[in-house]
Structure formats: structure tokens, C-alpha cells
């Protein structure tokens, strides 16, 4: 049975409208890496408050009564997760499964997914934004950095796809 996905032109237009609405209503673009950072900071603070308060990095986000989980980006990421579940439910694709190439097993797929995700989050922190924040929101305000980021993302994906193609073909 063929999977039914949303028309990419409609999806792209809706994403652009969400980005515009986000900038208009909140004064911020869209992004996710800051929400992951805030969640990590909240967990570190809950597990080892002394370490979090003594660390210069964590202190920037938890000092002087700041609450990282009450920032706009944390709520945005929670909304994205909720929206993904709602969308999956409506399209009848809300199932626990591992999508992969028939040439590899689930363990290989999950290990490479974890490594890729960890590298992506690390790179997003180094770049001060993820594909959504740095590239989409940056391009929406005609930032040169946004265009450079998008070119780098698609260029590196094109180059690395050849090496890792067996993971999904």
C-alpha cells in the first residue's frame, strides 16, 4: 500500500505561513535546537543543582530567576511534538516502527540515527541554530547567514548521501 503524504507545495506554503505568523505574533522565527538546549539545562539543574549553578554556561540560562522551560522556544517544541502526534493520528501513521532499508537491521538504523541526531544537535549549537532557526528563519529575514546555512545543509547532505545511502535504500 502506498503511503499518502501531504502535497509538498501545500506543505511548504503552510510552513511559510506558520513562519510568518510566528514572527508576527511572537517576534521570533521558528527553531528547535534552543528547545532541546533548554530541556537539557532543566534536566541538569534538576539532577545536580550545584553543578548547574557553578557552570558559566548553565548560569546564563538559570541565573537570576530564569526558567529555561518557560521560554517561547520550549513551548514551540512542545507544540511541534503535539502537532506531530495529531498529524500522525489523522493520517493513520501513528505507529511505533523503524523505517529502514531492507539491507540493514533495526539496531544499525537506530545507532546511526542516534549518532546523526547527536551530531546534528551539536552542530546546531555550534552554529547557533538548527535548520529551522538558522536556515528557514534566517532566509525569511534575508540574512546572508541563513542562505549560507541552507546551502551548507543541502550541499553536505548531497555529498554525504552517497556514503550513507545503504542505510535507507
HELIX and SHEET records of a PDB file:
HELIX    1   1 UNK A    8  UNK A   26  1                                  19    
HELIX    2   2 UNK A   33  UNK A   47  1                                  15    
HELIX    3   3 UNK A   49  UNK A   54  1                                   6    
HELIX    4   4 UNK A   56  UNK A   62  1                                   7    
HELIX    5   5 UNK A   68  UNK A   70  5                                   3    
HELIX    6   6 UNK A   72  UNK A   90  1                                  19    
HELIX    7   7 UNK A  106  UNK A  127  1                                  22    
HELIX    8   8 UNK A  131  UNK A  137  3                                   7    
HELIX    9   9 UNK A  138  UNK A  140  1                                   3    
HELIX   10  10 UNK A  144  UNK A  164  1                                  21    
HELIX   11  11 UNK A  165  UNK A  167  5                                   3    
END                                                                             
